[in-house]
């Protein structure tokens, strides 16, 4: 019963997110720590991570900060982690990594699931595309919209060791890594 309540809460959160993203309110930019935000998302999903026997590995420097809308990025990250959990039904490893890239901050969520069918990559961010029996296929669309509102892009690739990696590329004007 806990999973259905959690899933219902997640679905309501995503619907609320889509409604707020479609309003004309601009992002509320502020400086925040990436590691803290990632830990908040992992804590919120701890019961699901535990139920799926998923080991979480974070590789995020404590000093990494970003100038952006923390609530929006948190929801985007939440959707990426939730998708990663769903990609690993029995057990697996979730890696969340950040680094300074050529254009700004890179924030990647990688799983050890089956990976992405390369024939479907172009459809992944469409509003109604889903590979799951439940859900509406709007989680990745939300991720793309949030990252776009920050002037960035999101990409997907298959990991060499198996699984998929989704990377949010956030530009320098929205990202900064503290020394």
C-alpha positions as CSV (number, residue, x, y, z in Angstrom):
1,X,0.0,0.0,0.0
2,X,2.9,2.3,0.7
3,X,4.1,2.1,-2.9
4,X,0.7,3.1,-4.3
5,X,0.5,6.0,-1.9
6,X,4.0,7.1,-2.8
7,X,3.3,6.6,-6.5
8,X,0.1,8.7,-6.1
9,X,2.0,11.4,-4.3
10,X,4.6,11.4,-7.0
11,X,2.0,11.6,-9.8
12,X,0.3,14.5,-8.0
13,X,3.7,16.3,-7.6
14,X,4.5,15.8,-11.3
15,X,1.1,17.1,-12.3
16,X,1.5,20.1,-10.0
17,X,5.0,20.7,-11.5
18,X,3.7,20.7,-15.0
19,X,1.0,23.2,-14.1
20,X,3.5,25.5,-12.4
21,X,5.9,25.2,-15.3
22,X,3.2,26.1,-17.8
23,X,2.3,29.2,-15.8
24,X,4.1,32.4,-16.8
25,X,6.2,32.6,-13.7
26,X,9.9,32.8,-14.4
27,X,12.4,30.6,-12.5
28,X,13.4,31.9,-9.0
29,X,17.2,31.9,-9.4
30,X,19.4,31.6,-6.3
31,X,22.7,30.1,-5.3
32,X,22.4,26.6,-3.8
33,X,24.6,23.5,-3.1
34,X,24.2,20.7,-5.6
35,X,25.1,17.9,-3.1
36,X,22.4,19.0,-0.7
37,X,19.8,19.0,-3.4
38,X,20.8,15.5,-4.6
39,X,20.7,14.2,-1.0
40,X,17.2,15.6,-0.5
41,X,16.0,13.8,-3.6
42,X,17.6,10.5,-2.6
43,X,16.2,10.8,1.0
44,X,12.7,11.4,-0.4
45,X,13.0,8.2,-2.5
46,X,14.8,6.1,0.1
47,X,11.9,3.7,0.6
48,X,11.8,2.9,-3.1
49,X,15.6,2.7,-3.4
50,X,15.7,0.2,-0.5
51,X,12.7,-1.8,-1.8
52,X,14.6,-2.3,-5.1
53,X,17.9,-3.0,-3.4
54,X,19.6,-0.1,-5.2
55,X,23.0,1.1,-4.1
56,X,23.4,4.8,-4.5
57,X,26.8,6.4,-5.2
58,X,27.2,10.1,-5.2
59,X,30.3,11.8,-6.8
60,X,29.6,15.5,-6.2
61,X,32.1,17.9,-4.7
62,X,30.7,19.5,-1.5
63,X,31.6,22.9,-2.8
64,X,29.7,22.7,-6.1
65,X,27.0,25.3,-6.3
66,X,24.6,26.4,-9.0
67,X,22.7,29.6,-9.7
68,X,19.3,28.4,-10.6
69,X,15.8,27.5,-9.4
70,X,16.4,24.8,-6.8
71,X,12.7,23.7,-6.7
72,X,12.7,23.2,-10.5
73,X,16.0,21.4,-10.6
74,X,15.0,19.2,-7.6
75,X,11.8,18.1,-9.5
76,X,13.8,17.3,-12.6
77,X,16.3,15.3,-10.7
78,X,13.5,13.6,-8.8
79,X,12.1,12.4,-12.2
80,X,15.5,11.2,-13.4
81,X,16.1,9.2,-10.2
82,X,12.5,7.8,-10.3
83,X,13.1,6.6,-13.9
84,X,16.4,5.1,-12.9
85,X,14.7,3.2,-10.1
86,X,12.1,1.9,-12.5
87,X,14.8,0.7,-14.9
88,X,16.3,-1.5,-12.1
89,X,13.3,-3.6,-10.8
90,X,15.3,-6.2,-8.8
91,X,18.6,-4.7,-7.8
92,X,21.1,-2.2,-9.2
93,X,23.4,0.7,-8.8
94,X,22.5,4.4,-9.2
95,X,25.3,6.9,-9.7
96,X,24.8,10.6,-9.5
97,X,27.7,12.7,-10.6
98,X,28.5,16.3,-11.2
99,X,31.5,18.0,-12.8
100,X,32.5,21.2,-14.5
101,X,32.1,20.8,-18.3
102,X,33.1,23.1,-21.1
103,X,29.8,25.0,-21.0
104,X,29.0,24.8,-17.2
105,X,27.8,22.3,-14.7
106,X,27.1,18.7,-15.8
107,X,24.7,16.7,-13.5
108,X,24.3,13.0,-14.5
109,X,22.1,10.3,-13.3
110,X,23.2,6.8,-14.4
111,X,21.6,3.5,-13.6
112,X,22.6,-0.2,-14.1
113,X,19.4,-1.2,-15.8
114,X,18.9,-2.5,-19.3
115,X,19.7,0.8,-21.1
116,X,17.8,2.7,-23.7
117,X,16.7,1.4,-27.1
118,X,18.5,3.7,-29.4
119,X,15.5,3.6,-31.8
120,X,13.5,5.4,-29.1
121,X,15.9,8.2,-28.1
122,X,14.2,10.8,-30.2
123,X,10.8,10.1,-28.6
124,X,12.0,10.0,-24.9
125,X,11.2,13.6,-24.2
126,X,7.8,13.7,-26.0
127,X,4.8,14.5,-23.8
128,X,3.0,11.2,-24.2
129,X,5.8,8.7,-24.8
130,X,6.3,6.1,-22.1
131,X,7.7,2.6,-21.9
132,X,5.9,1.9,-18.6
133,X,2.5,0.4,-18.1
134,X,1.6,3.2,-15.7
135,X,2.4,6.8,-15.9
136,X,1.8,9.4,-18.6
137,X,5.2,9.8,-20.1
138,X,5.6,13.4,-18.8
139,X,8.6,13.0,-16.4
140,X,11.3,13.4,-19.1
141,X,9.3,16.2,-20.8
142,X,9.4,18.0,-17.4
143,X,13.1,17.4,-17.1
144,X,13.7,18.9,-20.6
145,X,11.5,21.9,-19.9
146,X,13.2,22.7,-16.6
147,X,16.7,22.4,-18.1
148,X,15.6,24.5,-21.0
149,X,14.3,27.2,-18.7
150,X,17.8,27.3,-17.3
151,X,19.3,27.7,-20.7
152,X,20.6,24.2,-20.8
153,X,20.1,20.9,-22.5
154,X,19.5,17.3,-21.4
155,X,21.1,14.3,-23.1
156,X,20.8,10.5,-22.8
157,X,23.3,7.8,-23.6
158,X,23.8,4.1,-22.8
159,X,26.6,3.4,-20.3
160,X,29.5,1.1,-21.5
161,X,28.9,-1.2,-18.5
162,X,25.1,-1.3,-19.1
163,X,22.3,1.0,-18.1
164,X,21.5,4.5,-19.2
165,X,22.8,7.9,-18.2
166,X,20.8,11.2,-18.4
167,X,22.9,14.3,-18.2
168,X,21.6,17.8,-17.5
169,X,24.0,20.4,-19.1
170,X,23.5,23.7,-17.3
171,X,25.3,26.7,-18.8
172,X,27.9,28.9,-17.1
173,X,25.5,31.8,-16.5
174,X,23.3,29.4,-14.5
175,X,26.1,27.3,-13.0
176,X,29.3,27.9,-11.1
177,X,31.6,25.5,-9.2
178,X,33.0,27.1,-6.1
179,X,36.8,26.6,-5.6
